[in-house]
Amino acid sequence: MPALADDIWGGTNCNQSPSPVCDVSAGTRPDHSTSHGHNNTSGNDASGDEGFGCRYVPVDGQPPEGQQKESGGWFMVLCSPDGKDPDSHGPVWIPTGAQRPATPSPEQVAQIARKRLQMPRPAISASPGGTQLVNLPTWLWLSNGWTPVSATASVPGVSVTAVAKPVSVTWSMGDGGSTTCSTSGTPYTADRDPKSTSPDCGYTYRKSSAGQPADAFSVTATVNWTVTWSGAGQAGTFPNMTTSAVVALRVAESQGIAAG
């Protein structure tokens, strides 16, 4: 495998119209500080391969048509150790002495960080277990999907971290009703009074799910996330993002609950 060419770096801009063409700019850099962050679903800043950066690996090949008289070379652009991340690409032709491209703005780097965010998928839980009962409070909560996440992206001189935080979850209950909660909900435990309501996230069905597909209501939980970014002495926000999950809940007519 050829050695990494750490002193060469640059960028490409490709278009398909009016004809396929790629504009390539590159140059040399005095240090090796380029780095790209990676997704981190634990809520901490990215680490590990963060310092790898985008590097250029030379590959063999003839100069492109019309540039046979110009010196240069073909390079694969690797933005992670394995080259499997979305920012890796190539091969690209880099003429000798090509000019260094302009440094992206913090806002542009923040867009890269936002794309690397990976919010966990919600996991829906409800009580009582199994079939819900008409006129009996249903407790709602998420057993997964309520953890802040962050991702970092870096280019020479600019490092930006994007952070996504869950702020609310809207439950569409399948019977035409809905409820919005500002927390992930409180799990129901066996020591609770079955007639008690959830302290922070619940719903009470007023009709059964008989006659619905599979005799169940289709319940959707949609988590609303705020997304902010900061870095290079600047900060900002992105439009909110959402994640969702769907589960089928059967609701039966209550036969009454004996007093304890």
C-alpha positions, 0 to 999 in steps of 0.5 A, a space after each residue: 500500500 502506498 504511503 500517505 502523502 501528508 503534505 498534499 491536500 485540497 478539494 474537488 467540485 464536480 458537476 454533471 451539467 452541461 458536461 461531467 467535469 471536476 475542478 480540483 484545487 490542492 497544495 501543500 501544508 506546513 503541518 499535519 493538523 487536519 482532522 475530522 470528527 466521527 459520530 458519538 452517540 454517548 453524548 461526549 465529544 468525538 474522539 478516537 479517529 478524530 485526528 486522522 484528517 483527510 489525507 491523500 493517498 497516491 495511486 497509479 494512472 495516466 494524466 486525464 485527457 488534455 493534461 498529458 503535458 502537465 505534471 501531477 498525480 492521481 490521489 484517493 482522498 481518505 477522511 477516515 482510517 478505512 476510507 469508508 466515511 461519506 467525505 472520502 472520495 476519489 481518485 482525483 487528479 492534482 496538478 503540481 503546484 495547485 493552489 490551496 483552497 480557501 478554508 471553509 467557514 465555521 458554518 460550513 464545517 458545522 453542516 458536516 458535523 450535523 450530518 454526522 449526528 446519529 440519534 438513537 431510535 426510540 423504543 416505546 414502552 407502555 403499561 399495563 403490559 400487553 392489552 391496554 384497557 379503556 378508561 384505565 390510565 396508560 403509562 407511556 415512556 421511552 426505554 431508548 432514544 432520549 440521550 443527547 448526542 454530539 459529533 465533531 468535524 474539523 478542517 485546518 484551523 476550524 473545529 466545530 461540534 454539533 449537539 442534538 438534545 431531545 426536548 419533547 416527544 409527541 405520542 399519536 395514539 391511533 384513536 385520533 388523540 395525542 399527547 406531548 411530553 417534555 420527558 421520556 416518561 416514567 416506567 411503570 412498576 408493579 408496586 404502582 396502583 393500576 388506577 394511578 396516572 403517570 406523573 409525567 407522560 400518559 394517556 387514557 383511551 376512551 374506546 377499544 381498538 376492536 375493528 382496527 387492523 389487527 384489532 390494535 391502534 397504531 401508536 407513533 412516538 416522535 421525538 423532537 431534537 434541538 440541534 446547536 453547534 459551536 466552534 472557532 469562536 462562533 455558535 449557532 442553531 440548526 432546524 430541529 430534527 425528529 426521530 420516531 417509532 411505531 408500535 401496535 397497542 390493543 385496547 379492550 373494554 375494561 371489566 372493572 378493577 376491584 378495590 384493594 
